[in-house]
Amino acid sequence: MKLKPVLHISFEKKTLSIRIPAANAAKLYGVVARRAKIIDEAWLSDGSWSCKAELSPGAVNALVDELKSKTHGDIEITIEQMRKR
């Protein structure tokens, strides 16, 4: 007897481009690092922090909500792409 595959599992990741102003950058670095894989990052001349972060699609809303809440909306976040593994 052969078993048929029942579930098709794909592992998707979303890439976010995040820019956090200087006033909140240092304290929110850890939040992003705990919830996502930081692919690229830079500390900008004005003290703000910019990064590209990769995480699962299901975790995007929770991260975005937490960052917006802690910065009172003073943050730039762009969802760049989704890729499958």
DASUL-V982718 format. One record per pair of residues at least 24 apart in sequence whose C-alpha atoms are under 10 Angstrom apart, sorted by the first residue. I is the first residue (numbers start at 1). J is the second residue. D is the distance in whole Angstrom. If there is no record, write none. Layout:
BEGIN
i = [I & I]
j = [J & J]
d = [D & D]
END
This chain:
BEGIN
i = [9 & 10 & 10 & 11 & 11 & 11 & 11 & 11 & 12 & 12 & 12 & 12 & 12 & 12 & 12 & 12 & 12 & 13 & 13 & 13 & 13 & 13 & 13 & 13 & 13 & 13 & 13 & 13 & 13 & 13 & 14 & 14 & 14 & 14 & 14 & 14 & 14 & 14 & 14 & 14 & 14 & 14 & 14 & 14 & 15 & 15 & 15 & 15 & 15 & 15 & 15 & 15 & 15 & 15 & 15 & 15 & 15 & 15 & 16 & 16 & 16 & 16 & 16 & 16 & 16 & 16 & 16 & 16 & 16 & 16 & 16 & 17 & 17 & 17 & 17 & 17 & 17 & 17 & 17 & 17 & 17 & 17 & 17 & 18 & 18 & 18 & 18 & 18 & 18 & 18 & 18 & 18 & 18 & 18 & 18 & 19 & 19 & 19 & 19 & 19 & 19 & 19 & 19 & 19 & 19 & 19 & 19 & 20 & 20 & 20 & 20 & 20 & 20 & 20 & 20 & 20 & 20 & 20 & 20 & 21 & 21 & 21 & 21 & 21 & 21 & 21 & 21 & 21 & 22 & 22 & 22 & 22 & 23 & 23 & 23 & 23 & 23 & 24 & 24 & 24 & 24 & 24 & 24 & 24 & 25 & 25 & 25 & 25 & 27 & 28 & 28 & 28 & 28 & 31 & 31 & 31 & 32 & 32 & 32 & 32 & 35 & 35 & 35 & 35 & 36 & 36 & 50 & 50 & 51 & 52 & 52 & 52 & 52 & 53 & 53 & 54 & 54 & 54 & 54 & 54 & 55 & 56 & 56 & 57]
j = [85 & 84 & 85 & 56 & 57 & 83 & 84 & 85 & 54 & 55 & 56 & 57 & 58 & 82 & 83 & 84 & 85 & 53 & 54 & 55 & 56 & 57 & 58 & 59 & 60 & 81 & 82 & 83 & 84 & 85 & 53 & 54 & 55 & 56 & 57 & 58 & 59 & 60 & 79 & 80 & 81 & 82 & 83 & 84 & 39 & 52 & 53 & 54 & 55 & 56 & 57 & 60 & 78 & 79 & 80 & 81 & 82 & 83 & 51 & 52 & 53 & 54 & 55 & 60 & 64 & 77 & 78 & 79 & 80 & 81 & 82 & 41 & 50 & 51 & 52 & 53 & 54 & 76 & 77 & 78 & 79 & 80 & 81 & 49 & 50 & 51 & 52 & 53 & 64 & 67 & 75 & 76 & 77 & 78 & 79 & 43 & 44 & 48 & 49 & 50 & 51 & 52 & 74 & 75 & 76 & 77 & 78 & 47 & 48 & 49 & 50 & 51 & 67 & 68 & 71 & 74 & 75 & 76 & 77 & 46 & 47 & 48 & 49 & 50 & 71 & 74 & 75 & 76 & 46 & 47 & 48 & 49 & 47 & 48 & 49 & 71 & 74 & 48 & 49 & 67 & 70 & 71 & 74 & 75 & 49 & 50 & 71 & 75 & 70 & 66 & 67 & 70 & 71 & 63 & 66 & 67 & 63 & 64 & 66 & 67 & 59 & 60 & 62 & 63 & 60 & 63 & 76 & 77 & 77 & 77 & 78 & 79 & 80 & 79 & 80 & 79 & 80 & 81 & 82 & 83 & 82 & 82 & 83 & 82]
d = [10 & 7 & 7 & 8 & 10 & 8 & 6 & 5 & 10 & 9 & 6 & 7 & 10 & 7 & 6 & 4 & 6 & 10 & 6 & 5 & 5 & 6 & 9 & 10 & 10 & 8 & 5 & 5 & 6 & 8 & 8 & 6 & 6 & 6 & 6 & 9 & 9 & 8 & 7 & 7 & 6 & 4 & 7 & 9 & 9 & 7 & 6 & 4 & 7 & 9 & 9 & 9 & 9 & 6 & 5 & 5 & 6 & 8 & 8 & 6 & 5 & 6 & 8 & 8 & 10 & 7 & 6 & 5 & 6 & 8 & 9 & 10 & 7 & 6 & 5 & 7 & 9 & 8 & 6 & 5 & 6 & 7 & 10 & 8 & 6 & 5 & 6 & 8 & 10 & 10 & 8 & 6 & 5 & 7 & 9 & 10 & 10 & 7 & 6 & 4 & 7 & 9 & 9 & 6 & 5 & 7 & 9 & 9 & 6 & 5 & 6 & 9 & 9 & 10 & 8 & 8 & 5 & 7 & 9 & 8 & 7 & 4 & 7 & 9 & 9 & 7 & 7 & 9 & 7 & 5 & 4 & 7 & 8 & 8 & 10 & 9 & 10 & 8 & 9 & 10 & 8 & 7 & 9 & 9 & 6 & 9 & 9 & 10 & 10 & 10 & 7 & 8 & 9 & 8 & 9 & 8 & 7 & 10 & 10 & 8 & 8 & 9 & 9 & 7 & 9 & 9 & 9 & 10 & 10 & 10 & 9 & 10 & 9 & 10 & 10 & 10 & 10 & 10 & 9 & 10 & 10 & 9 & 10 & 8]
END
